[in-house]
Amino acid sequence: MSSGDGESLAVMVFLGFVAVSLLLCGLAAADLDDPEHFYAGGGAAFGPVGGGLAIAGDYISAATLLSTTGAVALDGADGILFACATVVSLYLMMRFLGEPLRRKGVFTLGDFVADRLGASADRLGAPSVRRALGVTSLVVLTPLLLVQLSTAGRIMAAMFGLPDGALTGCTVAGGALMVCYAAFGGMRGVGYVQILKVGVVLTAMLLLAGVVLARYGWSPPALFDAAQEQSGAGTAYARPGLHFGDSVAGRLDLIGFEATLLVGAACLPHITMRMHPVREARTARRAVGWAVGPVAVVCAGVVVAGLGACALMGRGPVRAADPGGATALLMVTGVLDPVAGGVRHSMLFAIVACAVFATTLAAVAGITLAAASSLARDFGGRPAHGGRGRSPAGEIRRARLGIVLVGAVAVVVSAGLGDRGRLTLISLSFAVAASVLAPVLLYALFLPGHSATGVRWTVYGTLPLIVLLLTGSPAVSGTPFAVFPDHDVRWFPLQTPGLVTVPAGFLLGLVGRTPRRTRTLRTSWPRSSTAVGAGPLDGAGADL
């Protein structure tokens, strides 16, 4: 086998994935004649199998593959806990929020919460709720988009063997592809891409995990023992606490990070928006296994790959290549399949790199669509339910314009940032999702009498607190993975502020609740439907 076979395979798989995904988006575009199809066509059309796989595709990100693999390689038990929290978070969302999130005619979290609270009958409450949730959604999605887009550019450059100077061009190319997917395919087209991506990623991770386990007699305990021995950390590798340290602050940081990951990943806007158009509760329940199963298999493969990276290379080389271990997944392929001419010519590298690229490209398409939907609807001042009062064609034009705008800004910012502050951006997204979106959603769904005022208190009280604490944390300065590693202005000891901001978000939502007299008056107003298929009179009858 020649050394160029791996490189040729990478190019062929890459071009094949792009061609097939563009074709699927083109087929989906034929039905995008109204906002219902553009925003919600995916979840309504796929059924439990396709819908579950599309959710799994949206959920699996570059952080799942790269950062979690690095965490396992460098931190052992901590990384394994992070992988488990990723799976459990999706299960909790699908199991407990999947059915309540179903609602006809709403497409964003702002739409959903305004409609759920009955704020659509309050001319002052509805726009404020949608704007508050729109701001939050953009704060959550923008950092994720920047990280994914930067990763896509680097993987593309690595596959084609391009120099660092071509990174900007690769980032622009990735941005152009994501705009095409989201603008022409809408929710259904992006859903097709996510399903295709799940197949590619499952194939790659199962192959990689199989090659790693074969080196150790197909024995996971033998693999873990070898990783522990090569880690240089001794028994600490098998105990939680290696990532953040054994100090009191380190233990609190671990608890806060796990809680933020567990709660925040379940409330990401591009995940929850796939549940709104599901028509039947039975479909939502059946989709749980099809969503959680692939994610669990991928995370198991990530754990095996991370342990293999540590066992075959040790923690030192992995950390030297990247302080957070983000390159561990691709590095281990070179050790498992060494070829003349470098890792880029490895067949295994070609398959894994294409899986990572497919992951990032599909993820940025889903995130871009969610961000543009929030721009088009949550800041438009329209009624939450169905977007009445504006032409369908005009609604779709504004959504596509929002996609182009989001894509252009993301490409410019991502090219400027590069890999700088990658972990900080991820921390910001998950902290906001856990501290703001989780309280808003849970209170709107399960707390009687919750109001637009409570939503505003949660959003505008918690967001500044998160930014303030992150600015003074080790995630911004004074550590190798910080935004400013050469400066130290730390005053907050925790890397993730979730241990403080998550309780603060829930508390602010309670403090800001409308007084009892106002709530009593609000219950007499008619409200939109509480489930897909219910008419307006059903919602009013429920209030009576």
C-alpha positions as CSV (number, residue, x, y, z in Angstrom):
1,M,0.0,0.0,0.0
2,S,1.6,3.3,-1.0
3,S,2.0,6.2,1.4
4,G,-0.3,8.3,-0.6
5,D,-3.3,6.0,-0.2
6,G,-4.3,7.5,3.1
7,E,-4.2,11.0,1.8
8,S,-6.2,10.0,-1.3
9,L,-8.8,8.3,0.9
10,A,-9.1,11.4,3.0
11,V,-9.8,13.6,0.0
12,M,-12.3,11.1,-1.5
13,V,-14.2,10.7,1.7
14,F,-14.2,14.4,2.4
15,L,-15.5,15.2,-1.1
16,G,-18.0,12.4,-1.0
17,F,-19.4,13.6,2.3
18,V,-19.7,17.2,1.1
19,A,-21.3,16.1,-2.2
20,V,-23.9,13.8,-0.6
21,S,-24.8,16.3,2.1
22,L,-25.2,19.1,-0.4
23,L,-27.5,16.8,-2.4
24,L,-29.6,16.0,0.6
25,C,-29.9,19.7,1.4
26,G,-30.9,20.4,-2.2
27,L,-33.6,17.7,-2.0
28,A,-34.9,19.1,1.3
29,A,-35.0,22.7,-0.1
30,A,-37.8,21.7,-2.5
31,D,-40.3,21.7,0.4
32,L,-39.2,24.9,2.1
33,D,-42.1,27.0,1.0
34,D,-43.2,28.2,4.5
35,P,-41.6,28.8,7.9
36,E,-43.1,25.6,9.3
37,H,-41.1,23.6,6.9
38,F,-38.0,25.7,7.1
39,Y,-37.7,25.8,10.9
40,A,-39.4,22.5,11.9
41,G,-39.4,20.2,8.9
42,G,-36.7,17.9,10.3
43,G,-38.3,16.7,13.5
44,A,-41.8,16.5,12.1
45,A,-40.8,14.4,9.1
46,F,-38.2,12.0,10.3
47,G,-40.2,10.0,12.9
48,P,-38.6,8.4,16.0
49,V,-35.6,6.8,14.2
50,G,-34.6,9.6,12.0
51,G,-35.5,12.2,14.6
52,G,-33.5,10.5,17.3
53,L,-30.4,10.1,15.0
54,A,-30.7,13.8,14.0
55,I,-30.7,14.8,17.6
56,A,-27.7,12.6,18.2
57,G,-25.9,14.3,15.3
58,D,-26.6,17.7,16.7
59,Y,-25.4,16.6,20.1
60,I,-22.1,15.1,19.0
61,S,-19.7,18.0,18.6
62,A,-16.0,18.5,18.1
63,A,-15.7,18.9,21.9
64,T,-17.2,15.5,22.4
65,L,-14.6,13.9,20.1
66,L,-11.5,16.0,20.7
67,S,-11.7,17.6,24.1
68,T,-13.2,14.6,25.9
69,T,-10.6,12.3,24.3
70,G,-7.9,14.6,25.6
71,A,-9.5,14.7,29.0
72,V,-9.4,10.9,29.2
73,A,-5.8,10.7,28.0
74,L,-4.6,13.4,30.5
75,D,-6.9,13.0,33.5
76,G,-8.1,9.4,33.5
77,A,-11.1,9.1,35.7
78,D,-12.1,12.7,35.3
79,G,-12.3,12.3,31.6
80,I,-14.4,9.2,31.9
81,L,-16.8,11.1,34.2
82,F,-17.0,13.9,31.6
83,A,-17.9,11.3,28.9
84,C,-20.6,9.7,31.2
85,A,-22.0,13.1,32.0
86,T,-22.4,13.8,28.3
87,V,-24.5,10.7,27.8
88,V,-26.6,11.2,30.9
89,S,-27.3,14.8,30.1
90,L,-28.9,13.8,26.7
91,Y,-30.8,11.0,28.3
92,L,-32.3,13.4,31.0
93,M,-33.3,15.9,28.3
94,M,-34.9,13.3,26.1
95,R,-36.6,11.5,28.9
96,F,-37.9,14.4,31.0
97,L,-38.0,17.4,28.7
98,G,-38.6,15.8,25.3
99,E,-42.4,15.5,25.6
100,P,-43.1,18.8,27.4
101,L,-41.0,20.7,24.7
102,R,-43.4,19.6,22.0
103,R,-45.5,22.5,20.8
104,K,-47.1,23.4,17.4
105,G,-46.0,26.6,15.7
106,V,-43.0,27.5,17.9
107,F,-39.5,27.2,16.6
108,T,-37.1,28.8,19.1
109,L,-36.8,28.8,22.9
110,G,-38.1,32.4,22.9
111,D,-41.2,31.3,21.1
112,F,-41.6,28.3,23.4
113,V,-41.2,30.1,26.7
114,A,-43.4,33.0,25.7
115,D,-46.1,30.7,24.5
116,R,-45.8,28.4,27.6
117,L,-46.1,31.3,30.0
118,G,-49.1,32.8,28.2
119,A,-47.1,35.9,27.5
120,S,-48.4,36.1,24.0
121,A,-51.6,37.6,25.5
122,D,-49.5,40.3,27.2
123,R,-48.2,42.8,24.6
124,L,-45.4,43.8,27.0
125,G,-44.5,40.4,28.2
126,A,-44.1,38.4,24.9
127,P,-41.5,40.6,23.2
128,S,-39.4,40.9,26.4
129,V,-39.4,37.1,26.9
130,R,-38.4,36.4,23.3
131,R,-35.7,39.1,23.4
132,A,-34.3,37.8,26.7
133,L,-34.2,34.2,25.4
134,G,-32.8,35.4,22.1
135,V,-29.9,37.1,23.8
136,T,-29.3,34.0,25.9
137,S,-29.4,31.7,22.8
138,L,-26.9,33.8,20.9
139,V,-24.6,33.9,23.9
140,V,-24.7,30.1,24.2
141,L,-24.4,29.4,20.5
142,T,-21.8,31.9,19.3
143,P,-18.9,30.5,21.3
144,L,-19.8,26.9,20.2
145,L,-19.9,28.1,16.6
146,L,-16.5,29.7,16.8
147,V,-14.9,26.6,18.3
148,Q,-16.5,24.2,15.8
149,L,-15.6,26.4,12.8
150,S,-12.0,26.8,13.9
151,T,-11.7,23.1,14.3
152,A,-13.2,22.4,10.9
153,G,-10.6,24.7,9.3
154,R,-7.7,23.0,11.0
155,I,-9.0,19.5,10.1
156,M,-9.5,20.5,6.5
157,A,-5.9,21.9,6.4
158,A,-4.5,18.7,7.9
159,M,-6.4,16.4,5.5
160,F,-5.1,18.3,2.5
161,G,-1.6,18.8,3.9
162,L,-1.8,22.6,3.6
163,P,0.5,25.0,5.5
164,D,-0.7,27.1,8.4
165,G,-1.0,30.1,6.1
166,A,-4.0,28.3,4.4
167,L,-5.9,28.0,7.7
168,T,-7.9,31.1,7.0
169,G,-8.9,29.9,3.6
170,C,-10.0,26.6,5.1
171,T,-12.1,28.3,7.7
172,V,-13.8,30.4,5.1
173,A,-14.5,27.3,3.0
174,G,-16.0,25.6,6.0
175,G,-18.1,28.6,6.7
176,A,-19.4,28.7,3.2
177,L,-20.4,25.1,3.4
178,M,-22.3,25.6,6.7
179,V,-24.2,28.5,5.2
180,C,-25.2,26.4,2.2
181,Y,-26.4,23.6,4.5
182,A,-28.4,25.8,6.8
183,A,-29.8,28.3,4.2
184,F,-30.9,25.9,1.5
185,G,-31.7,22.8,3.6
186,G,-33.4,24.3,6.6
187,M,-34.1,22.1,9.6
188,R,-34.8,19.1,7.4
189,G,-31.7,19.4,5.3
190,V,-29.5,19.9,8.3
191,G,-31.2,16.8,9.9
192,Y,-30.2,14.7,6.9
193,V,-26.6,15.9,7.3
194,Q,-26.7,15.0,11.0
195,I,-27.9,11.5,10.2
196,L,-25.2,11.0,7.6
197,K,-22.7,12.3,10.1
198,V,-23.8,9.9,12.8
199,G,-23.0,7.0,10.5
200,V,-19.6,8.3,9.6
201,V,-18.6,9.0,13.2
202,L,-19.9,5.7,14.5
203,T,-17.9,3.8,11.9
204,A,-14.7,5.7,12.6
205,M,-14.9,5.5,16.4
206,L,-15.8,1.8,16.4
207,L,-12.9,1.1,14.0
208,L,-10.5,3.2,16.2
209,A,-11.7,1.6,19.4
210,G,-11.3,-1.9,17.9
211,V,-7.7,-1.2,16.8
212,V,-6.8,0.1,20.3
213,L,-8.5,-2.8,22.1
214,A,-6.8,-5.3,19.8
215,R,-3.4,-4.1,21.0
216,Y,-4.4,-5.1,24.6
217,G,-6.1,-8.5,24.0
218,W,-9.6,-7.0,23.7
219,S,-9.4,-6.4,27.5
220,P,-10.6,-2.9,28.7
221,P,-9.1,-3.5,32.2
222,A,-5.7,-4.3,30.6
223,L,-6.0,-1.1,28.5
224,F,-6.8,1.0,31.6
225,D,-3.9,-0.6,33.6
226,A,-1.5,0.2,30.7
227,A,-2.8,3.8,30.5
228,Q,-2.4,4.3,34.3
229,E,1.1,2.9,34.2
230,Q,2.2,5.2,31.3
231,S,0.4,8.3,32.8
232,G,3.1,8.8,35.5
233,A,0.3,9.8,37.9
234,G,0.0,6.4,39.6
235,T,-3.3,5.7,41.4
236,A,-4.3,9.3,41.0
237,Y,-5.1,8.5,37.3
238,A,-7.8,6.1,38.5
239,R,-9.4,8.6,41.0
240,P,-11.4,11.7,40.3
241,G,-9.5,15.0,40.9
242,L,-6.5,14.8,38.6
243,H,-7.9,17.5,36.2
244,F,-8.6,20.2,38.8
245,G,-6.3,19.0,41.6
246,D,-7.0,17.6,45.1
247,S,-7.3,21.0,46.8
248,V,-10.7,22.2,48.1
249,A,-11.0,24.6,45.1
250,G,-10.2,21.7,42.8
251,R,-12.8,19.5,44.2
252,L,-15.4,22.3,44.1
253,D,-14.3,22.9,40.5
254,L,-14.9,19.3,39.6
255,I,-18.4,19.3,41.1
256,G,-19.2,22.6,39.4
257,F,-18.0,21.4,36.0
258,E,-19.9,18.1,36.2
259,A,-23.1,19.9,37.2
260,T,-22.6,22.5,34.4
261,L,-22.0,19.8,31.8
262,L,-24.9,17.7,33.0
263,V,-27.4,20.5,33.1
264,G,-26.1,22.7,30.4
265,A,-25.7,20.2,27.6
266,A,-29.4,19.2,28.1
267,C,-30.6,22.8,27.4
268,L,-28.6,23.8,24.3
269,P,-30.9,25.7,21.9
270,H,-30.0,23.7,18.8
271,I,-30.9,20.5,20.6
272,T,-34.1,21.6,22.2
273,M,-35.4,23.1,19.0
274,R,-35.6,19.7,17.4
275,M,-38.2,18.6,19.9
276,H,-40.7,21.4,19.3
277,P,-42.2,20.1,16.0
278,V,-42.5,16.4,17.2
279,R,-46.2,15.7,16.8
280,E,-46.9,12.7,19.1
281,A,-45.7,11.9,22.6
282,R,-45.1,8.3,21.5
283,T,-42.7,9.5,18.9
284,A,-40.8,11.6,21.4
285,R,-40.5,8.6,23.8
286,R,-39.4,6.2,21.0
287,A,-36.7,8.7,19.8
288,V,-34.9,8.5,23.2
289,G,-33.1,5.3,22.4
290,W,-32.2,6.3,18.9
291,A,-30.7,9.6,20.2
292,V,-28.9,8.3,23.3
293,G,-27.7,5.0,21.9
294,P,-25.4,6.4,19.2
295,V,-24.0,9.1,21.6
296,A,-23.3,6.4,24.2
297,V,-21.4,4.3,21.6
298,V,-19.4,7.3,20.5
299,C,-18.5,8.3,24.0
300,A,-17.4,4.7,24.8
301,G,-15.2,4.9,21.7
302,V,-13.8,8.2,22.9
303,V,-12.9,6.7,26.3
304,V,-11.1,3.8,24.6
305,A,-9.3,6.2,22.3
306,G,-8.2,8.4,25.2
307,L,-6.9,5.5,27.2
308,G,-5.1,4.3,24.2
309,A,-3.5,7.6,23.6
310,C,-2.2,7.6,27.2
311,A,-1.1,4.0,27.1
312,L,0.8,4.3,23.8
313,M,2.3,7.8,24.1
314,G,2.0,8.8,27.8
315,R,0.6,12.1,29.1
316,G,3.8,14.2,28.4
317,P,3.6,14.1,24.5
318,V,-0.2,14.6,24.6
319,R,0.1,17.6,26.8
320,A,3.0,19.0,24.9
321,A,1.1,19.0,21.7
322,D,-1.9,20.7,23.3
323,P,-2.4,21.7,27.0
324,G,-6.0,20.5,26.8
325,G,-5.3,17.3,24.9
326,A,-7.4,18.3,21.9
327,T,-4.9,16.6,19.5
328,A,-4.9,13.2,21.3
329,L,-7.5,11.6,19.0
330,L,-5.6,12.4,15.9
331,M,-2.2,11.7,17.5
332,V,-3.1,8.1,18.5
333,T,-4.0,7.3,14.9
334,G,-0.3,7.9,13.9
335,V,0.9,5.5,16.6
336,L,-1.6,2.8,15.7
337,D,-0.9,3.1,11.9
338,P,2.6,4.4,11.3
339,V,3.4,5.0,7.6
340,A,6.2,6.5,5.7
341,G,5.6,10.2,4.9
342,G,3.9,11.0,8.1
343,V,0.5,10.6,9.8
344,R,-1.3,12.4,7.0
345,H,-0.8,9.3,4.7
346,S,-2.3,6.9,7.3
347,M,-5.5,5.2,6.3
348,L,-6.7,5.3,9.9
349,F,-5.9,9.0,10.2
350,A,-7.9,9.6,7.0
351,I,-11.0,7.9,8.4
352,V,-10.8,9.5,11.8
353,A,-10.0,13.0,10.4
354,C,-13.0,12.8,8.0
355,A,-15.2,11.8,10.9
356,V,-14.0,14.8,12.9
357,F,-14.5,17.1,10.0
358,A,-18.0,15.7,9.3
359,T,-18.8,16.3,13.0
360,T,-17.7,19.9,13.0
361,L,-19.2,20.8,9.7
362,A,-22.6,19.3,10.6
363,A,-22.5,20.8,14.1
364,V,-21.8,24.4,12.8
365,A,-24.7,24.0,10.3
366,G,-27.1,23.1,13.1
367,I,-25.8,25.8,15.4
368,T,-25.9,28.4,12.6
369,L,-29.5,27.5,11.9
370,A,-30.5,27.8,15.5
371,A,-28.7,31.2,15.9
372,A,-30.2,32.6,12.7
373,S,-33.7,31.4,13.8
374,S,-33.3,33.2,17.0
375,L,-32.2,36.4,15.2
376,A,-35.2,36.2,12.8
377,R,-37.9,35.4,15.3
378,D,-36.9,36.4,18.9
379,F,-35.9,39.9,17.9
380,G,-38.7,40.4,15.4
381,G,-41.5,41.5,17.7
382,R,-43.9,39.0,16.2
383,P,-46.4,36.8,18.1
384,A,-44.8,33.6,19.4
385,H,-47.3,31.2,18.0
386,G,-46.8,30.6,14.3
387,G,-45.3,34.0,13.3
388,R,-48.6,35.3,12.0
389,G,-48.8,38.7,10.5
390,R,-45.9,38.4,8.0
391,S,-45.7,36.6,4.7
392,P,-44.1,33.1,4.7
393,A,-41.7,34.1,1.9
394,G,-40.6,37.2,3.8
395,E,-40.1,35.1,7.0
396,I,-37.8,32.6,5.1
397,R,-35.9,35.5,3.4
398,R,-35.1,37.0,6.8
399,A,-34.1,33.6,8.2
400,R,-31.7,33.0,5.3
401,L,-30.3,36.5,5.6
402,G,-29.7,35.8,9.3
403,I,-27.8,32.6,8.4
404,V,-25.6,34.5,6.0
405,L,-25.0,37.2,8.6
406,V,-24.2,34.7,11.4
407,G,-21.9,32.7,9.1
408,A,-20.0,35.8,7.9
409,V,-19.4,37.1,11.4
410,A,-18.4,33.7,12.7
411,V,-15.9,33.2,9.9
412,V,-14.2,36.5,10.6
413,V,-14.1,36.1,14.3
414,S,-13.0,32.5,14.2
415,A,-10.2,33.2,11.7
416,G,-9.0,36.0,14.0
417,L,-9.1,33.9,17.2
418,G,-7.7,30.6,15.9
419,D,-7.5,28.2,18.8
420,R,-7.1,30.9,21.4
421,G,-9.5,30.6,24.3
422,R,-11.1,27.4,23.0
423,L,-11.8,25.9,26.5
424,T,-13.0,29.3,27.8
425,L,-15.5,29.6,25.0
426,I,-16.9,26.2,25.7
427,S,-17.1,26.9,29.4
428,L,-19.0,30.1,28.7
429,S,-21.6,28.3,26.5
430,F,-22.3,25.5,29.0
431,A,-22.3,27.9,32.0
432,V,-24.9,30.1,30.4
433,A,-27.0,27.1,29.3
434,A,-26.9,25.6,32.8
435,S,-27.4,28.8,34.7
436,V,-29.9,30.6,32.5
437,L,-31.7,28.3,30.1
438,A,-32.2,25.5,32.6
439,P,-33.9,27.6,35.2
440,V,-36.1,29.4,32.6
441,L,-37.1,26.1,31.0
442,L,-37.8,24.2,34.2
443,Y,-39.7,27.1,35.8
444,A,-41.8,27.6,32.7
445,L,-42.6,23.9,32.5
446,F,-43.1,23.0,36.1
447,L,-43.6,26.1,38.3
448,P,-47.1,27.4,38.3
449,G,-47.4,31.2,38.1
450,H,-43.9,31.8,36.6
451,S,-43.9,34.9,34.5
452,A,-42.0,37.1,32.1
453,T,-40.6,39.0,35.0
454,G,-39.0,35.9,36.4
455,V,-37.5,35.2,33.0
456,R,-36.0,38.7,32.7
457,W,-34.5,38.5,36.2
458,T,-32.9,35.1,35.5
459,V,-31.4,36.3,32.1
460,Y,-30.3,39.8,32.9
461,G,-29.2,39.0,36.4
462,T,-27.2,35.8,35.7
463,L,-25.5,36.7,32.4
464,P,-23.4,39.5,33.9
465,L,-22.5,37.3,36.9
466,I,-21.2,34.6,34.6
467,V,-19.1,37.0,32.6
468,L,-17.7,38.6,35.7
469,L,-16.7,35.4,37.3
470,L,-15.2,34.0,34.2
471,T,-13.1,37.1,33.7
472,G,-11.5,36.6,37.0
473,S,-11.0,32.9,36.7
474,P,-8.1,30.7,35.6
475,A,-9.9,30.1,32.3
476,V,-9.0,33.6,31.2
477,S,-5.5,34.2,32.6
478,G,-2.6,32.6,34.4
479,T,-2.9,29.0,33.1
480,P,-1.5,27.3,29.9
481,F,-5.0,26.8,28.4
482,A,-6.3,30.4,29.3
483,V,-7.0,33.1,26.8
484,F,-4.1,35.1,28.2
485,P,-1.7,32.5,29.6
486,D,1.2,35.0,30.1
487,H,-0.9,37.3,32.3
488,D,-2.4,36.6,35.7
489,V,-5.3,38.6,36.9
490,R,-7.1,35.8,38.7
491,W,-9.3,36.6,41.7
492,F,-11.9,33.8,41.4
493,P,-10.4,30.4,42.2
494,L,-12.7,28.2,40.1
495,Q,-12.2,27.5,36.3
496,T,-16.0,27.1,35.8
497,P,-18.4,29.4,37.6
498,G,-21.3,26.9,37.5
499,L,-21.2,26.1,41.2
500,V,-22.1,29.8,41.9
501,T,-24.1,30.8,38.8
502,V,-26.5,27.8,38.5
503,P,-28.0,28.3,42.0
504,A,-28.0,32.1,41.4
505,G,-30.0,31.6,38.2
506,F,-32.7,29.5,39.9
507,L,-32.8,31.9,42.8
508,L,-33.2,35.0,40.6
509,G,-36.0,33.3,38.8
510,L,-37.9,32.8,42.1
511,V,-37.2,36.3,43.3
512,G,-38.4,37.8,40.1
513,R,-41.8,36.0,40.0
514,T,-44.9,38.1,39.5
515,P,-46.7,38.9,42.8
516,R,-49.7,36.6,43.6
517,R,-52.3,39.2,42.6
518,T,-50.8,39.6,39.1
519,R,-50.6,35.9,38.7
520,T,-54.3,35.5,39.6
521,L,-55.3,38.0,37.0
522,R,-53.1,36.4,34.4
523,T,-54.8,33.0,34.8
524,S,-58.0,34.5,33.4
525,W,-56.4,35.3,30.0
526,P,-56.7,32.9,27.2
527,R,-53.5,31.1,26.4
528,S,-52.0,29.2,23.4
529,S,-52.1,25.5,23.1
530,T,-50.2,23.4,25.6
531,A,-49.5,20.5,23.3
532,V,-49.1,19.8,19.7
533,G,-52.5,19.4,18.1
534,A,-54.5,21.3,20.8
535,G,-56.6,24.2,19.6
536,P,-56.8,27.6,21.2
537,L,-59.9,26.8,23.2
538,D,-58.0,23.8,24.7
539,G,-55.5,26.2,26.2
540,A,-58.2,28.5,27.5
541,G,-60.1,25.7,29.0
542,A,-57.1,24.5,30.9
543,D,-56.7,27.9,32.5
544,L,-60.3,27.9,33.5
